[in-house]
Amino acid sequence: MTATANGTPDFDTRWPGQLAAIDMGSNSFRLEIGQLHQGRYRRVDYLKETVRLGAGLDSNGFLTEEAVLRGLACLARFAQRLKGYAPQQIRAVATQTLREARNRDAFLARAQTVLGRPIEVISGREEARLIYAGVARLQPSNVPRLVIDIGGRSTEMILGQGRKALRAESFQVGSVSLSMRYFGDGGITEQAFRAAQVAAGAELEEALEPFAPVHWHEALGSSGTVGAVSQLLAASGISDGRITAEGLRWLIERCLHAGRVDRIDLPGLKEDRRAVIAGGLAILYTLAANFGIDVLQPARGALRQGVIFDLDERLHATALEQDGHDIRDATVRELQRRFMVDTQQAQRVSTIAERLYEQVQPRAGREARRELLWACALHEMGMMVSHHDHHRHSAYLLAHVDAPGFSQSQQRRVADLVLGQRGGLRKVEASLAQETFAWQVLCLRLAIIKCHARGQVRADVLSLARSGTQASLDFPAEWSALHPRTLFLLQEEAQAWSRGGVLKLALRG
């Protein structure tokens, strides 16, 4: 990939300039194809299918095979639509259902085969950040605002101003999960609505102060539930599409009058929304009553557009070869600050590791190189917890901390690299089966050994070569004579790889 004169990423593709986002939500899967030109966004295509993945979670937290097959069939159709697009033009993200599903890895393995591309499971806060990015770009304003997105199994709330999300949170209550729990038998009663509102209020209670009306001047609602309710109110002549407590009460009364989900008769109610409308109304009414929302306006922009805008920023940074212009780089710097990482040591390790990795993996993808460098930057963050076994503390923190821009799967990969930075290799044995990971962790470990004295180092002393899965580390004999402690550690390292791992390490000095 190169950059055109104005910095636009240039792909070898049938569809230059177009970007695609797949949003694998709990109720629906969506595919958005768009194009950005001089800051303006144009939708090229939009596909939506009701998959009800969230309704396919059984009582033990496993996706049923029926739900899995619905998801795979949808992704197969999306894959057909995306033929001719370069891999860099597409980003697929999954949300709450796959955050919860205990068999998500098995599903993702099948789904990625069908789609032909990686799927990122993103955290709730990352989902909220991307939702706000979509709204802020397509409906710009400098007014402090509250953005709400009610999904199938989670609700995101974001405070922001301009394009900056100031606070982003995700709560585990959604239209699908609440509808299944309180209206799952098809009946609609006052008692069920009251119970659903209490349950929603209990989940959202911790948000009362941080998202109170004093912090915002306007409230916007993004995506499915809000859009559906807005359309119902407009089609019935109750409002122009704006959502108020009065309008919500009217809709709830209509549902109660129907008495059953299959008897709800409202102009504009789509069949795919019927089964989850009661749960969505319960959440919306709870939000309006408890957070002082007089008017909730439907927003332009949602998660899928936020994914496209985020992908565009990454690609521009790549095309212009500007590390640091990706939000993930800002996140790494913030984590270094928060956990008081010795940044000079991190930079020394990064310099050595990058040089070694280039020698043995010259054609590695940019993401693989960057994951190695992020691991170098954060490999000592666990020292804030304890110097003893700091690599384990670092790996745990990396796997669980909120890290804007990172998917959960990418965080786990970087955390696994950090876990493997020292000691025996058995603890990362499963990951070592992947040769890409093995070369990354070898270069990280060698760089840390080279920099163990925490002083200035020469980057050109060590040279790493490969022949298949055999790694050879070369260094001058006079250097090893002057650095017996480093040589001892390197010999220990060679023995560690001889005991396990897909690679073998030989020393030649």
Secondary structure, 3 states (H helix, E strand, C coil): CEECCCCCEECCCCCCCEEEEEEECCCEEEEEEEEEECCEEEEEEEEEEECCCHHHECCCCCECHHHHHHHHHHHHHHHHHCCCCCHHHEEEEECHHHHHCCCHHHHHHHHHHHHCCCEEECCHHHHHHHHHHHHHHHCCCCCCEEEEEECCCCEEEEEEECCEEEEEEEECCCHHHHHHHHHCCCECCHHHHHHHHHHHHHHHHHHCCCCCHHHCCEEEEECHHHHHHHHHHHHCCCCCCCECHHHHHHHHHHHHHHCEHHHCCCCCCCHHHHCCHHHHHHHHHHHHHHCCCCCEEECCCCHHHHHHHHHHHHHHHHHCCCCCCCHHHHHHHHHHHHCCCCHHHHHHHHHHHHHHHHHHCCCCCHHHHHHHHHHHHHCCHHHHCCCCCHHHHHHHHHHHCCCCCCCHHHHHHHHHHHHCCCCCCHHHHHHHCCHHHHHHHHHHHHHHHHCCCCCCCCCCCCEEEEECCEEEEECCHHHHHHCHHHHHHHHHHHHHHHHCCCCEEEEEC
